[in-house]
Amino acid sequence: MKKEGMTRRDCLVLMQTGGAVLAAPGMAARQVQAAQGAVPRTDPELKPADHSGGQLHIDNNHRRLSMPKDDITLKLLSAKKEKNLTFLDLGRMLGRSEVWVAAVVYRQASASREEAQRLVTALGLSAEVGAALVEYPVKGGLNPVVPTDPLIYRFYEIMQVYGMPLKAVIQEKFGDGIMSAIDFTLDVERTEDPKGDRVKLTMSGKFLPYRAW
């Protein structure tokens, strides 16, 4: 809720950090939407304060919030592109799923020493990069919390629409519990269709029942 005396910038900072605020006097609807990520930020006053501790930055080319790729990820992606390799190619080299390899590259999974060595050797990168891939990463960190990238947003939309139906059906079949995202695999397939090829995702996670004690 907006407090008396708050500036327009104060309102924007609170909106970006999850605060429920009203628009400051004189703010156009487009400015409010821009603060919430609904439209591109074209007003220089809408640039948010950097209060993220390095987790959030502004892409000056597109004026939107995005998650910075760290130096290791940039080196891996650059080498992958230079050698014209796909994640599927790298997965076959390691004997792993292409999705898991992509997770390692984006620092959302850690590799074994042997896997890291094979990966950096294939990409022509240094042992320093390989050592970083063995470290346990801090997972998550997409910003903003509601993704703005159209492809990633579809999964958010799917959960908004089908989240409760999925919960209901899973718990009818298994009982009260969750699907693990740790003891878990995820596969992506392309299936042909005369109306346009389709994306097929297969998630397989161990069911973990809640305990009574």
N, C-alpha and C positions, 0 to 999 in steps of 0.2 A: 504494500500500500504506500502510495506516495506521501512523503512527509512535507510539511510546509517548508519552503525555503530550498528544496532540492532543485538542482539544476537539471537541464535536459541530459547532460552527460552522466550525472549521478543516476538518473533513471535508467539509462542504457546499461551502465555497469551492473546495476541490480538485476535488470532483466536478463543479462548474459550470465549471471551467476545463480539464476534460479529464483530470484526475488519476485514476488507478485507485486507489481507496481502499476500505477496508472500513468498515462502519458503526461509528460510535463506540459505546461501551458505553451501553446504555439507549435507543438509537434504535429506534423502532418501524419495521416494514416500510413503513408509510405515509409516515413521515418520509423514509426513503431514497428512496422513489418520488417524493415531492414535490420532493426536491432534484434529481432527474433530470428533472423536468418531467412525470412520468406522472400526477400528481394535483394538484388545486389546492392552493396553499399556504394553509392555514388557521392554522398555528402561527406566531405572530409571530417565533419564533426561527429560522424557515426563511427569513427575508428575507435575500437574499445581499448581501454587501458590494458597494458600487459601485466596481469596479476596472476599469471598461470604458473610461474616458476619454470618456464621453458616448455610447458606442455601445449601451448597454443601460440600460433603466430598468424600474421596477416600475409596473405598472398597478394603482393602489390600489383600483380598483373590483372588479377580478377577481383580484387577487393572483397575477398570472402574469407571466412574462418576455415582453416584446414589443419590437419595433423601433420606436423613436420616429420619427414623421414630422417632418421639419424644417418650419420656419415657412413656407417657400415652398410645399411640398406642401400644407400645411394651407390656405393661402390659395387655391391652385388648386382644391382639392377643394371648399372652401366656396363659391367663386364658381360652379363647375360645378353644384353642387347648387342654388344660389339661382336660376340661370338655367335649371334643368331640362334640362341638356344631357347627352348620353351621350358616351362616348369615340368612338363611331362618328360622332356629329355633329361632334365636334372634328376627327376624322380627315378627314372630307369637306371641312371648311373649309381644312385644310392640304394636302390631296391626299396624305395619309399613312395607313398602317394604324392602326386603333384601338389595336392592341397597342403599336405604337411610340409613339403619343401618350401612352398610359398609362405607358410607361417614362419618358418625359420628365417627366410629372407626378410620378412617384415617384422622380425624380432618378437614374434608371438609364441615361439617354441624354441627349445634348445636342442642342439645336435650333440651326438657323442663326439669324442675326439677324432675317431676314425672317420665319421661322416663329415665333420667339419673339414678335415684334411682333404678328403676326396673332393668336396665341393670347391674349396679354394683352388685346388690343383686344376680342376676342370675349367675354372674361370680365370686362371692365371693371376690369382690374388695372393697377398702376403700371408705369412703365418699369423700376423697380428689380427687380420680379419678372421681367420679360423679360430683364434683364441676367443674372440668376442662371441662367436656363435655357440660356444660351449657354456657360456654364462647363462644363469637362469634369468630370463627377462621379466620385466614388469608387464603383465598382460593387460590388454584393454587400452583405453585412452583415446578412443575416437572422440573428436570434438567437432562440432557441438554434440551433446548427448543425442539429440534427434538428428540423424545424419542428413546432410544436404546433397550428397552425391546420389544421383537418381538410381543407380543400380543398388547401392547399399540401402537406400531408403525403402526399396521394395520389400526387403526383409523386415524392416521395422513395420511397414504397412501390413505385411502378412501376419505378424504377431498381434498387431492391433485388431485385425479382423478375426483371425483363426486361433489366437492364443488360448482363449477360454474354451472353445470347442476342442482343441487338441488336449488341453488339460483334462477335460471331462472324459474324452474317449480313452486316453492313456490310463487314467485312474479307474475307469470301468474295467479295463483289461488286466491291470497290474495291482491296483490298490493304491493306498495313499503313499506317495513318494515322488521321486523326480527321475528324469533321465540324466545320467552323468554326461558332462561335457569334458571329462578327463579320460575315463575309460570309454573312448568315443572315436568313431571314424566318420569322415565326410568325403563323399565322392561326387564329382561333377561329370556328367555325360552330355553329349550332344546327340539328340535323336532326330532322325529325319521325319518330316511331316509335310504333306503336299501343301498345307496352308502356311508353311513357314517352320523351319527347324525349331526344336524346343530344347529348353534347358532342363535337365533331369538331375535333381539333387537327391542323394541318398544319405541320410543321417542314421547312424547306428550307435546307440549309447546304452550302457548297462543301466538297468533299473535299480534304483537305490531306495528301499522302503524307509519310511520314518520309523524310529524306534520308540518304544514306550519304556520308561524306567522309573 
